[in-house]
Amino acid sequence: MRDWIIDWQKAYAHRGPGSTRPRRRDIESIYSEPAPIPGGIANPPRNEFLREIRMLVRDFIQHAADRS
């Protein structure tokens, strides 16, 4: 959590002409780590995110099946 605060502060610290692109790059970086977009290139954070999503869906389906 603390890293995200620092990252947001860094993103909004850009000032002056030409600051839009570095700010956009920093903000895209913030959003891409917690919820990476699945794509053709695998990497550890993306794989971990997708694994956690699969586990949540599996647990939800199992819980729903147990209740019926």
N, CA, C and O atoms as a Tinker XYZ file with bonds, in Angstrom:
   272  protein
     1  N      0.829000   -1.198000    0.000000    73     2
     2  CA     0.000000    0.000000    0.000000    64     1     3
     3  C      0.868000    1.254000    0.000000    63     2     4     5
     4  O      0.613000    2.203000   -0.741000    81     3
     5  N      1.877000    1.239000    0.827000    73     3     6
     6  CA     2.742000    2.414000    0.917000    64     5     7
     7  C      3.440000    2.689000   -0.414000    63     6     8     9
     8  O      3.625000    3.845000   -0.792000    81     7
     9  N      3.831000    1.618000   -1.131000    73     7    10
    10  CA     4.468000    1.789000   -2.432000    64     9    11
    11  C      3.530000    2.488000   -3.414000    63    10    12    13
    12  O      3.965000    3.317000   -4.213000    81    11
    13  N      2.247000    2.150000   -3.350000    73    11    14
    14  CA     1.291000    2.781000   -4.257000    64    13    15
    15  C      1.191000    4.277000   -3.979000    63    14    16    17
    16  O      1.104000    5.076000   -4.912000    81    15
    17  N      1.202000    4.659000   -2.717000    73    15    18
    18  CA     1.131000    6.077000   -2.371000    64    17    19
    19  C      2.336000    6.810000   -2.940000    63    18    20    21
    20  O      2.202000    7.894000   -3.507000    81    19
    21  N      3.499000    6.221000   -2.790000    73    19    22
    22  CA     4.711000    6.827000   -3.337000    64    21    23
    23  C      4.620000    6.910000   -4.854000    63    22    24    25
    24  O      4.999000    7.922000   -5.442000    81    23
    25  N      4.122000    5.854000   -5.492000    73    23    26
    26  CA     3.976000    5.853000   -6.949000    64    25    27
    27  C      3.014000    6.943000   -7.416000    63    26    28    29
    28  O      3.281000    7.617000   -8.410000    81    27
    29  N      1.886000    7.123000   -6.699000    73    27    30
    30  CA     0.935000    8.173000   -7.076000    64    29    31
    31  C      1.553000    9.551000   -6.882000    63    30    32    33
    32  O      1.357000   10.442000   -7.708000    81    31
    33  N      2.294000    9.730000   -5.801000    73    31    34
    34  CA     2.948000   11.021000   -5.580000    64    33    35
    35  C      3.945000   11.314000   -6.700000    63    34    36    37
    36  O      4.034000   12.441000   -7.186000    81    35
    37  N      4.685000   10.296000   -7.099000    73    35    38
    38  CA     5.642000   10.449000   -8.193000    64    37    39
    39  C      4.920000   10.811000   -9.495000    63    38    40    41
    40  O      5.367000   11.690000  -10.232000    81    39
    41  N      3.811000   10.134000   -9.773000    73    39    42
    42  CA     3.066000   10.390000  -11.008000    64    41    43
    43  C      2.556000   11.826000  -11.058000    63    42    44    45
    44  O      2.590000   12.456000  -12.116000    81    43
    45  N      2.089000   12.344000   -9.942000    73    43    46
    46  CA     1.533000   13.694000   -9.937000    64    45    47
    47  C      2.565000   14.770000   -9.649000    63    46    48    49
    48  O      2.220000   15.950000   -9.588000    81    47
    49  N      3.808000   14.394000   -9.472000    73    47    50
    50  CA     4.877000   15.369000   -9.261000    64    49    51
    51  C      5.381000   15.956000  -10.576000    63    50    52    53
    52  O      6.057000   16.984000  -10.570000    81    51
    53  N      5.063000   15.322000  -11.696000    73    51    54
    54  CA     5.492000   15.847000  -12.993000    64    53    55
    55  C      4.829000   17.200000  -13.224000    63    54    56    57
    56  O      3.626000   17.355000  -13.012000    81    55
    57  N      5.621000   18.177000  -13.659000    73    55    58
    58  CA     5.106000   19.521000  -13.874000    64    57    59
    59  C      5.632000   20.085000  -15.191000    63    58    60    61
    60  O      6.671000   19.665000  -15.700000    81    59
    61  N      4.898000   21.030000  -15.716000    73    59    62
    62  CA     5.363000   21.792000  -16.860000    64    61    63
    63  C      5.078000   21.135000  -18.200000    63    62    64    65
    64  O      4.465000   20.071000  -18.282000    81    63
    65  N      5.540000   21.804000  -19.241000    73    63    66
    66  CA     5.330000   21.270000  -20.593000    64    65    67
    67  C      5.967000   19.887000  -20.747000    63    66    68    69
    68  O      7.080000   19.645000  -20.280000    81    67
    69  N      5.250000   19.005000  -21.399000    73    67    70
    70  CA     5.756000   17.657000  -21.615000    64    69    71
    71  C      5.555000   16.715000  -20.438000    63    70    72    73
    72  O      6.030000   15.580000  -20.469000    81    71
    73  N      4.859000   17.167000  -19.402000    73    71    74
    74  CA     4.690000   16.324000  -18.210000    64    73    75
    75  C      3.575000   15.291000  -18.371000    63    74    76    77
    76  O      3.492000   14.346000  -17.586000    81    75
    77  N      2.729000   15.458000  -19.365000    73    75    78
    78  CA     1.583000   14.556000  -19.538000    64    77    79
    79  C      2.023000   13.125000  -19.832000    63    78    80    81
    80  O      1.493000   12.178000  -19.250000    81    79
    81  N      2.976000   12.970000  -20.719000    73    79    82
    82  CA     3.410000   11.615000  -21.091000    64    81    83
    83  C      4.068000   10.874000  -19.929000    63    82    84    85
    84  O      3.713000    9.722000  -19.681000    81    83
    85  N      5.006000   11.480000  -19.209000    73    83    86
    86  CA     5.577000   10.751000  -18.062000    64    85    87
    87  C      4.519000   10.436000  -16.997000    63    86    88    89
    88  O      4.550000    9.371000  -16.380000    81    87
    89  N      3.581000   11.373000  -16.787000    73    87    90
    90  CA     2.515000   11.128000  -15.802000    64    89    91
    91  C      1.656000    9.952000  -16.252000    63    90    92    93
    92  O      1.335000    9.070000  -15.455000    81    91
    93  N      1.281000    9.940000  -17.550000    73    91    94
    94  CA     0.476000    8.830000  -18.080000    64    93    95
    95  C      1.212000    7.502000  -17.925000    63    94    96    97
    96  O      0.616000    6.505000  -17.518000    81    95
    97  N      2.497000    7.487000  -18.246000    73    95    98
    98  CA     3.304000    6.268000  -18.122000    64    97    99
    99  C      3.307000    5.775000  -16.678000    63    98   100   101
   100  O      3.141000    4.582000  -16.425000    81    99
   101  N      3.496000    6.694000  -15.732000    73    99   102
   102  CA     3.517000    6.307000  -14.320000    64   101   103
   103  C      2.161000    5.769000  -13.861000    63   102   104   105
   104  O      2.099000    4.778000  -13.133000    81   103
   105  N      1.089000    6.414000  -14.281000    73   103   106
   106  CA    -0.254000    5.968000  -13.880000    64   105   107
   107  C     -0.577000    4.616000  -14.504000    63   106   108   109
   108  O     -1.144000    3.749000  -13.838000    81   107
   109  N     -0.227000    4.425000  -15.760000    73   107   110
   110  CA    -0.451000    3.123000  -16.391000    64   109   111
   111  C      0.326000    2.031000  -15.660000    63   110   112   113
   112  O     -0.160000    0.908000  -15.521000    81   111
   113  N      1.507000    2.353000  -15.201000    73   111   114
   114  CA     2.305000    1.394000  -14.447000    64   113   115
   115  C      1.617000    1.021000  -13.133000    63   114   116   117
   116  O      1.625000   -0.142000  -12.729000    81   115
   117  N      1.030000    2.003000  -12.480000    73   115   118
   118  CA     0.322000    1.749000  -11.208000    64   117   119
   119  C     -0.835000    0.784000  -11.438000    63   118   120   121
   120  O     -1.017000   -0.166000  -10.677000    81   119
   121  N     -1.616000    1.028000  -12.488000    73   119   122
   122  CA    -2.779000    0.179000  -12.750000    64   121   123
   123  C     -2.419000   -1.179000  -13.329000    63   122   124   125
   124  O     -3.154000   -2.144000  -13.118000    81   123
   125  N     -1.326000   -1.281000  -14.042000    73   123   126
   126  CA    -0.998000   -2.552000  -14.684000    64   125   127
   127  C     -0.494000   -3.598000  -13.699000    63   126   128   129
   128  O     -0.637000   -4.794000  -13.950000    81   127
   129  N      0.094000   -3.172000  -12.584000    73   127   130
   130  CA     0.601000   -4.152000  -11.623000    64   129   131
   131  C     -0.500000   -4.872000  -10.867000    63   130   132   133
   132  O     -0.468000   -6.102000  -10.818000    81   131
   133  N     -1.481000   -4.184000  -10.268000    73   131   134
   134  CA    -2.495000   -4.923000   -9.511000    64   133   135
   135  C     -3.455000   -5.714000  -10.374000    63   134   136   137
   136  O     -3.980000   -6.736000   -9.931000    81   135
   137  N     -3.695000   -5.272000  -11.582000    73   135   138
   138  CA    -4.631000   -5.970000  -12.461000    64   137   139
   139  C     -4.066000   -6.017000  -13.872000    63   138   140   141
   140  O     -4.532000   -5.297000  -14.755000    81   139
   141  N     -3.072000   -6.855000  -14.086000    73   139   142
   142  CA    -2.469000   -6.909000  -15.411000    64   141   143
   143  C     -3.453000   -7.430000  -16.449000    63   142   144   145
   144  O     -4.317000   -8.256000  -16.154000    81   143
   145  N     -3.304000   -6.936000  -17.651000    73   143   146
   146  CA    -4.145000   -7.378000  -18.751000    64   145   147
   147  C     -3.525000   -8.637000  -19.332000    63   146   148   149
   148  O     -2.368000   -8.618000  -19.752000    81   147
   149  N     -4.277000   -9.736000  -19.362000    73   147   150
   150  CA    -3.713000  -10.963000  -19.935000    64   149   151
   151  C     -3.289000  -10.744000  -21.376000    63   150   152   153
   152  O     -3.987000  -10.088000  -22.150000    81   151
   153  N     -2.167000  -11.286000  -21.717000    73   151   154
   154  CA    -1.656000  -11.129000  -23.070000    64   153   155
   155  C     -0.750000  -12.287000  -23.425000    63   154   156   157
   156  O     -0.690000  -13.284000  -22.706000    81   155
   157  N     -0.059000  -12.157000  -24.515000    73   155   158
   158  CA     0.805000  -13.219000  -25.002000    64   157   159
   159  C      2.084000  -13.392000  -24.222000    63   158   160   161
   160  O      2.694000  -14.460000  -24.267000    81   159
   161  N      2.509000  -12.359000  -23.502000    73   159   162
   162  CA     3.770000  -12.436000  -22.774000    64   161   163
   163  C      3.487000  -12.712000  -21.302000    63   162   164   165
   164  O      2.845000  -11.912000  -20.621000    81   163
   165  N      3.967000  -13.837000  -20.828000    73   163   166
   166  CA     3.749000  -14.204000  -19.424000    64   165   167
   167  C      4.847000  -13.592000  -18.567000    63   166   168   169
   168  O      6.000000  -13.489000  -18.985000    81   167
   169  N      4.463000  -13.188000  -17.355000    73   167   170
   170  CA     5.441000  -12.738000  -16.376000    64   169   171
   171  C      4.910000  -13.096000  -14.992000    63   170   172   173
   172  O      3.710000  -13.329000  -14.848000    81   171
   173  N      5.754000  -13.147000  -13.981000    73   171   174
   174  CA     5.307000  -13.601000  -12.654000    64   173   175
   175  C      4.131000  -12.825000  -12.069000    63   174   176   177
   176  O      3.206000  -13.469000  -11.574000    81   175
   177  N      4.093000  -11.477000  -12.086000    73   175   178
   178  CA     2.923000  -10.793000  -11.519000    64   177   179
   179  C      1.634000  -11.126000  -12.266000    63   178   180   181
   180  O      0.590000  -11.316000  -11.641000    81   179
   181  N      1.695000  -11.199000  -13.588000    73   179   182
   182  CA     0.502000  -11.534000  -14.377000    64   181   183
   183  C      0.037000  -12.945000  -14.065000    63   182   184   185
   184  O     -1.158000  -13.184000  -13.890000    81   183
   185  N      0.975000  -13.878000  -13.994000    73   183   186
   186  CA     0.625000  -15.267000  -13.693000    64   185   187
   187  C      0.006000  -15.393000  -12.308000    63   186   188   189
   188  O     -0.972000  -16.119000  -12.130000    81   187
   189  N      0.568000  -14.692000  -11.327000    73   187   190
   190  CA     0.030000  -14.743000   -9.962000    64   189   191
   191  C     -1.373000  -14.150000   -9.914000    63   190   192   193
   192  O     -2.252000  -14.707000   -9.256000    81   191
   193  N     -1.596000  -13.038000  -10.593000    73   191   194
   194  CA    -2.916000  -12.417000  -10.638000    64   193   195
   195  C     -3.944000  -13.371000  -11.231000    63   194   196   197
   196  O     -5.024000  -13.555000  -10.670000    81   195
   197  N     -3.608000  -13.972000  -12.357000    73   195   198
   198  CA    -4.543000  -14.893000  -13.005000    64   197   199
   199  C     -4.797000  -16.134000  -12.154000    63   198   200   201
   200  O     -5.914000  -16.649000  -12.127000    81   199
   201  N     -3.766000  -16.616000  -11.460000    73   199   202
   202  CA    -3.934000  -17.765000  -10.567000    64   201   203
   203  C     -4.905000  -17.420000   -9.437000    63   202   204   205
   204  O     -5.772000  -18.224000   -9.094000    81   203
   205  N     -4.759000  -16.230000   -8.861000    73   203   206
   206  CA    -5.659000  -15.817000   -7.784000    64   205   207
   207  C     -7.095000  -15.659000   -8.282000    63   206   208   209
   208  O     -8.037000  -16.017000   -7.575000    81   207
   209  N     -7.267000  -15.133000   -9.477000    73   207   210
   210  CA    -8.617000  -15.004000  -10.040000    64   209   211
   211  C     -9.240000  -16.381000  -10.240000    63   210   212   213
   212  O    -10.405000  -16.593000   -9.903000    81   211
   213  N     -8.467000  -17.317000  -10.787000    73   211   214
   214  CA    -8.986000  -18.683000  -10.986000    64   213   215
   215  C     -9.395000  -19.309000   -9.651000    63   214   216   217
   216  O    -10.433000  -19.965000   -9.563000    81   215
   217  N     -8.583000  -19.107000   -8.617000    73   215   218
   218  CA    -8.900000  -19.680000   -7.303000    64   217   219
   219  C    -10.173000  -19.060000   -6.735000    63   218   220   221
   220  O    -11.001000  -19.772000   -6.166000    81   219
   221  N    -10.342000  -17.749000   -6.878000    73   219   222
   222  CA   -11.557000  -17.090000   -6.388000    64   221   223
   223  C    -12.796000  -17.604000   -7.101000    63   222   224   225
   224  O    -13.817000  -17.874000   -6.468000    81   223
   225  N    -12.707000  -17.738000   -8.420000    73   223   226
   226  CA   -13.853000  -18.241000   -9.188000    64   225   227
   227  C    -14.157000  -19.680000   -8.799000    63   226   228   229
   228  O    -15.317000  -20.043000   -8.606000    81   227
   229  N    -13.111000  -20.502000   -8.682000    73   227   230
   230  CA   -13.307000  -21.898000   -8.295000    64   229   231
   231  C    -13.979000  -21.994000   -6.923000    63   230   232   233
   232  O    -14.916000  -22.771000   -6.738000    81   231
   233  N    -13.495000  -21.198000   -5.960000    73   231   234
   234  CA   -14.070000  -21.220000   -4.613000    64   233   235
   235  C    -15.522000  -20.751000   -4.618000    63   234   236   237
   236  O    -16.359000  -21.305000   -3.906000    81   235
   237  N    -15.818000  -19.735000   -5.418000    73   235   238
   238  CA   -17.185000  -19.244000   -5.511000    64   237   239
   239  C    -18.108000  -20.311000   -6.087000    63   238   240   241
   240  O    -19.200000  -20.541000   -5.566000    81   239
   241  N    -17.676000  -20.953000   -7.148000    73   239   242
   242  CA   -18.489000  -22.004000   -7.769000    64   241   243
   243  C    -18.709000  -23.152000   -6.791000    63   242   244   245
   244  O    -19.818000  -23.675000   -6.687000    81   243
   245  N    -17.660000  -23.545000   -6.076000    73   243   246
   246  CA   -17.793000  -24.632000   -5.099000    64   245   247
   247  C    -18.759000  -24.240000   -3.983000    63   246   248   249
   248  O    -19.590000  -25.046000   -3.564000    81   247
   249  N    -18.648000  -23.010000   -3.510000    73   247   250
   250  CA   -19.533000  -22.534000   -2.446000    64   249   251
   251  C    -20.992000  -22.525000   -2.926000    63   250   252   253
   252  O    -21.893000  -22.934000   -2.193000    81   251
   253  N    -21.217000  -22.058000   -4.160000    73   251   254
   254  CA   -22.565000  -22.033000   -4.714000    64   253   255
   255  C    -23.112000  -23.444000   -4.884000    63   254   256   257
   256  O    -24.297000  -23.678000   -4.645000    81   255
   257  N    -22.269000  -24.384000   -5.291000    73   255   258
   258  CA   -22.709000  -25.768000   -5.480000    64   257   259
   259  C    -23.048000  -26.399000   -4.126000    63   258   260   261
   260  O    -24.001000  -27.173000   -4.026000    81   259
   261  N    -22.290000  -26.081000   -3.106000    73   259   262
   262  CA   -22.546000  -26.627000   -1.764000    64   261   263
   263  C    -23.862000  -26.113000   -1.194000    63   262   264   265
   264  O    -24.504000  -26.811000   -0.409000    81   263
   265  N    -24.272000  -24.918000   -1.569000    73   263   266
   266  CA   -25.495000  -24.324000   -1.030000    64   265   267
   267  C    -26.742000  -24.830000   -1.749000    63   266   268   269
   268  O    -27.851000  -24.677000   -1.237000    81   267
   269  N    -26.577000  -25.434000   -2.935000    73   267   270
   270  CA   -27.768000  -25.866000   -3.684000    64   269   271
   271  C    -28.110000  -27.304000   -3.432000    63   270   272
   272  O    -29.083000  -27.814000   -3.988000    81   271
